[in-house]
Amino acid sequence: MLKIIPSNHFKERLGNRSFDLSLVAHIVTEISKNPARNLFEITSGFTTFVVKYERDTHTAILVTGWNGNRGRQVIDKNRYLVTEK
């Protein structure tokens, strides 16, 4: 079973900003599609998370997050982009 936990840094950012947590479901999808991935960025356009996946413990760690995305891209509703890190 996949565990998703926030890093201390992510919790601090969450305290300073409000994030849309709907990306969490997409994290599960992305890891199931590519379990060899270990560090990736996922964005809905409104919110972006950096995720580190530890295969040996089946744990996805939310490293950091912010509102918006790097490329200022417009992404259709209910869609997301993933970038390998």
GUDO-709094 format. One record per residue (C-alpha): z, x, y; residue number from 1. Coordinates in Angstrom, 3 decimals, decimal comma. Each point is the difference from the previous one (the first is absolute). Example, Ala and Ser with C-alpha at 12.3 -4.5 7.8 and 13.67 -1.06 7.14 Angstrom:
<recs>
<rec z="7,800" x="12,300" y="-4,500" num="1"/>
<rec z="-0,660" x="1,370" y="3,440" num="2"/>
</recs>
This chain:
<recs>
<rec z="0,000" x="0,000" y="0,000" num="1"/>
<rec z="-0,951" x="1,302" y="3,438" num="2"/>
<rec z="2,814" x="0,555" y="2,479" num="3"/>
<rec z="-0,780" x="0,061" y="3,713" num="4"/>
<rec z="2,665" x="1,587" y="2,169" num="5"/>
<rec z="0,092" x="1,030" y="3,663" num="6"/>
<rec z="0,772" x="3,559" y="1,037" num="7"/>
<rec z="2,750" x="0,526" y="2,560" num="8"/>
<rec z="-2,692" x="0,727" y="2,590" num="9"/>
<rec z="-1,755" x="-3,293" y="-0,809" num="10"/>
<rec z="3,294" x="-1,909" y="0,379" num="11"/>
<rec z="0,592" x="1,659" y="3,369" num="12"/>
<rec z="-3,505" x="-0,971" y="1,170" num="13"/>
<rec z="0,534" x="-3,538" y="-1,266" num="14"/>
<rec z="3,142" x="-0,168" y="2,119" num="15"/>
<rec z="-1,966" x="1,040" y="3,095" num="16"/>
<rec z="-3,147" x="-2,045" y="-0,688" num="17"/>
<rec z="-0,819" x="-3,110" y="-1,930" num="18"/>
<rec z="-2,529" x="0,411" y="-2,806" num="19"/>
<rec z="-2,024" x="-2,576" y="-1,873" num="20"/>
<rec z="1,148" x="0,587" y="-3,582" num="21"/>
<rec z="-2,890" x="-1,910" y="-1,593" num="22"/>
<rec z="-1,596" x="3,375" y="-0,825" num="23"/>
<rec z="2,589" x="0,503" y="-2,728" num="24"/>
<rec z="-1,976" x="-2,274" y="-2,360" num="25"/>
<rec z="-3,141" x="2,057" y="0,663" num="26"/>
<rec z="1,901" x="3,203" y="-0,824" num="27"/>
<rec z="0,649" x="-1,368" y="-3,484" num="28"/>
<rec z="-3,702" x="-0,849" y="-0,375" num="29"/>
<rec z="-1,143" x="3,439" y="1,140" num="30"/>
<rec z="2,364" x="1,846" y="-2,334" num="31"/>
<rec z="-1,100" x="-2,147" y="-2,948" num="32"/>
<rec z="-3,665" x="0,791" y="0,830" num="33"/>
<rec z="0,614" x="3,743" y="0,340" num="34"/>
<rec z="3,315" x="1,213" y="-1,471" num="35"/>
<rec z="-1,034" x="3,650" y="0,437" num="36"/>
<rec z="0,207" x="-0,385" y="3,776" num="37"/>
<rec z="3,148" x="1,595" y="1,382" num="38"/>
<rec z="-0,228" x="-0,249" y="3,804" num="39"/>
<rec z="-1,979" x="-2,559" y="1,944" num="40"/>
<rec z="-0,145" x="-1,946" y="3,233" num="41"/>
<rec z="-0,521" x="-3,751" y="-0,097" num="42"/>
<rec z="-0,721" x="-2,163" y="3,032" num="43"/>
<rec z="-0,651" x="-3,624" y="0,779" num="44"/>
<rec z="-1,135" x="0,929" y="3,495" num="45"/>
<rec z="3,227" x="-1,373" y="1,447" num="46"/>
<rec z="2,382" x="2,121" y="-2,072" num="47"/>
<rec z="-0,382" x="3,358" y="-1,758" num="48"/>
<rec z="2,186" x="1,564" y="-2,711" num="49"/>
<rec z="-0,075" x="3,450" y="-1,555" num="50"/>
<rec z="0,957" x="-0,285" y="-3,670" num="51"/>
<rec z="0,996" x="2,713" y="-2,477" num="52"/>
<rec z="-0,280" x="-1,012" y="-3,656" num="53"/>
<rec z="2,113" x="1,819" y="-2,586" num="54"/>
<rec z="-1,598" x="-0,700" y="-3,374" num="55"/>
<rec z="2,818" x="1,381" y="-2,121" num="56"/>
<rec z="2,500" x="-2,518" y="1,429" num="57"/>
<rec z="-2,537" x="-2,777" y="0,821" num="58"/>
<rec z="1,292" x="0,001" y="3,565" num="59"/>
<rec z="-1,959" x="-0,577" y="3,199" num="60"/>
<rec z="1,810" x="1,419" y="3,016" num="61"/>
<rec z="-0,831" x="-1,430" y="3,423" num="62"/>
<rec z="-0,045" x="3,274" y="1,952" num="63"/>
<rec z="-0,712" x="-1,346" y="3,487" num="64"/>
<rec z="-1,652" x="-2,896" y="1,735" num="65"/>
<rec z="-1,269" x="-1,120" y="3,374" num="66"/>
<rec z="-1,710" x="-2,896" y="1,699" num="67"/>
<rec z="-3,768" x="0,398" y="0,314" num="68"/>
<rec z="-2,230" x="2,483" y="-1,818" num="69"/>
<rec z="-1,329" x="3,478" y="0,661" num="70"/>
<rec z="-3,604" x="-0,976" y="0,609" num="71"/>
<rec z="0,769" x="-3,112" y="2,029" num="72"/>
<rec z="-2,253" x="-1,771" y="-2,487" num="73"/>
<rec z="-0,330" x="-3,739" y="-0,083" num="74"/>
<rec z="0,688" x="-1,169" y="-3,541" num="75"/>
<rec z="-0,656" x="-3,538" y="-1,188" num="76"/>
<rec z="3,013" x="-2,147" y="-0,777" num="77"/>
<rec z="1,260" x="0,342" y="-3,601" num="78"/>
<rec z="-1,761" x="3,384" y="-0,358" num="79"/>
<rec z="1,336" x="3,547" y="0,097" num="80"/>
<rec z="-1,209" x="3,619" y="-0,075" num="81"/>
<rec z="1,356" x="2,879" y="-2,057" num="82"/>
<rec z="-0,396" x="3,675" y="0,879" num="83"/>
<rec z="0,934" x="2,878" y="-2,298" num="84"/>
<rec z="2,287" x="2,582" y="1,594" num="85"/>
</recs>
